[in-house]
Structure formats: C-alpha cells, structure tokens
Amino acid sequence: AAIFRVLYFCRCAENGAILQRATSQHWRTTVTVSYLLVTLTYVTHVAACLWFIVARVELGYGTTTIDEPSEFFPDSSLLLGQKTSWLVCYIRAVYWAWVNLAGNGNVESVPTQPLEICATLLVHFCGASLYAIVTGHVVSILEELTQKENRVGNDLAELREFMDECELPSSEQERIMHGYIVQN
C-alpha cells in the first residue's frame, strides 16, 4: 500500500510540474526519472514475489524440502531458506526478476511447467513494456532539451543582430548575452 502512495505522489508531482510551465525543466526531469525508478523497483519486487508464488503453488505451501530439483527452482536452499537467510532468498528472487525483466532470460532457471512458463512470459512482457516506457520518456526529455537549446540559440542570434543594429558596445553586448544565457 505504501508503494502505491509513493507512485501516486510521484504521478501528482509530475502532472503538477507539467501543468505549471513556471517549473524548471530540471525539476520536471527529476520528477519523471524518480517516478520511473520507483516504478521499476516496484515491478521488480512484484516479479520477484511472483517467482516465490509460483514455487509455493507448484511445490505445495508446507513444503520444506524438494525431493526432485526443478529446472525452474534449481537450488532448494535458496528457495526455501533452509541454509540461508530470507534476505538472500529475496535477493535471488530479485536477481531472477531483473534478469527476466531485462529480457535476457536466466540460464539457471528454465521454465518447464505451464505455470512457470506463463509467469516467465508475463515478466518478459512487463520488462519489454517497461523498457519501451522508459525509452519513450528518455527520448521525450532529450527532445525537449534539444528544442529548448535550439530556441535559446535562435534567440541569441536574434539578440546579437538587434544589438549590432543598435550599435551597442561589445562589452555591453557580452554582459547582456551572458545574462540571457544564465536566465535561460
């Protein structure tokens, strides 16, 4: 529930930053990148939890040992936390989630059962979608920055022309140009 509040806050801050043009580009970019990082962390956590859920469904909830290792859960001590702490188990699950979200696939963990295959495909789909969203946001940010840079460059050229027409001394022109650059 707390993660949803964080995501909701980030979305509200991002929308507020977009609506208020007085907000700097740096702030809007920071909010957007923060939102994407929180979303990536959340999706990774959910995918890691999915790995544990699939294990519990397939192995049975009360299972404490695995008689026959599965190719999807090759190390029962990592899965069931017998010889390791739950933190190590969670890190292993996050590793599985991250590798599958990235679309690389995990050679140590090969899905063989229908539920395993569905879970892995779902994680791959979420990963591909997440990368598309992140790439779109990064391209959008870079495009906005390029447009602003082009606009400032054009404005500087027009300002230089105007100051030359007014025959302003070069020291004054440099002071005005520097002020415009700093402001924009």
N, C-alpha and C positions, 0 to 999 in steps of 0.2 A: 504494500500500500504506500510505503514511503517513497518508493521509486516512482510511482505514478504522480505523486505530488511534485517531485523534482522535475519530471518530464513536463508536467502541466505548467510549472513555474517557468521553465526554460521556453516553452512554446509561447506563453504570455509575454515574456520579456522580448522574445524575438519578434512577435507581432507588434508589440509596442514600439520597438526600435524601427521597424519598417514603416509604421504609421507616422512616426514623428521624424520628419526629414531634418529636424534640427540635431538629431542624434548623429554622432560621428560615424563614419564608415568603420572605423576601428572597433567601436562598441558593437555595431551590428554584426561584424565578422566574428568577434569574440563570443557573442551570444550564440550565433549559428554553430560555430565549431564546438562550443561547450555542449550544446544540445545534441549534436551528432555523437560526441564522445559518450555522453550519458546513455544515449540510445544504443550505441554499440556495446557498452558494458552490460546493459540490461538484456539485450538479445543474446549475448554470450552466456550470461548467467542462466537464462531460460533454456538455452540449448544444452548447457551442462546439466541442468536439472532433468531435462528430457532423457539424457543418457542414463541417469540413475533410475528414472521411472521405467524405462524400457527394461533395465536389468531386473528390477523388482517384479515387474509383470511376468517376464519370461522365466526367472529363477524361482519365483514364489516369494511372498513377503517375508516369511520367517526363516528363510534360508540363511545359514551361517557358513556353509561350505559349498563348494562347487565340485560335484563328482567328476564331471567331464567339462574341461575348459572349452569355452566357446571362442570362435574366432572374433566375435564382437567384444567379448569381455575376456581377454587372454590372461589377465592376472587377477585372480580372485581376491588376493590380499588387498589390492588397490581398490577393488570394487566394494568389498565387504568391510574393509577397515580392520582386518584381523591383526596384522602386524604393523600397521601404520596408523597415523592419526587421521582424523576426518579431514583435516586441512590438506594433507597430502592427497587424499581421495578426491577432494573438491578440486584441487589444482590439476589432477589428472583428468577430471571431467571437463574443466575449463580448457585444458590442452586439446582434448578431443573436439570440443565445441569450436574452438578457434581454428583448428586445422580444417574442420569441415565447413565452417562458415567462409573460410578463405577459398574454398573450392579445391583444395589440394587433395583432400582425402587422407585418411590415416592408414598407413600400410600395416600398422599393428592391430588395427581394429577393422575387420572386414564384415559388413553386414551379410548375414546368411538367411535369417528368418524374415518373414514378411513384415513383422512389426519393426525389426531393426532396419530393414531397407526403407520403409516408409519414414521412419524417424530421420535417417540419414538424408533422404531426399528432401524432406521438409527443411532440415538445417541448411542443406546446399541451396535451396530456393531462397530461404531468408538471407543467406550470405550474399547471393547474387543480387538480390533486391537491395540489400543494404549498400553494397558497393556501387550500384547504379545511383542510389540516392546521394551518397557521399560524393561521388564523382560529379554529379549534376550540381551539387552545392558548391564544390570547389571551382568548377568551371564558371558558375554564375558569379562567385566572388571575384575571380580573376578578370572576368569580363567587365564587371562594374568598375574595378580598379583601373583597367585599361581605358575605359570610356572616360573616367574622371581625369586620368592623366592626359588623354588627348584633348579634353575640354580645356584643362589648365594650360596646356601647350598652345592651343589656338588663342586663348585669352591673352597669354603672354605676348604672342606675336602681334595681336591687335593693339595691345597696350604699348608695345615698343613702337609701332608705327605711329600711334597717336602722339606719343611723347616726342618722337622725331619731328612730326609736323608742328608741334608746339615749340620746338627748338629748346627743350629743357636741357640743362647741363647734364653731362654724363654722370656726375656724382649723384644728382637728384634722381636720375633715371634708375641707377643701380639701387638706391635706397628704396624707391617705390617698388621696383621689381622684387627685391628681397622681401619686403613686407607682404606683397601679394602671394609670393611662394609660401611664406611661413603661414599665412592665413588659410591658404587652400591646400 
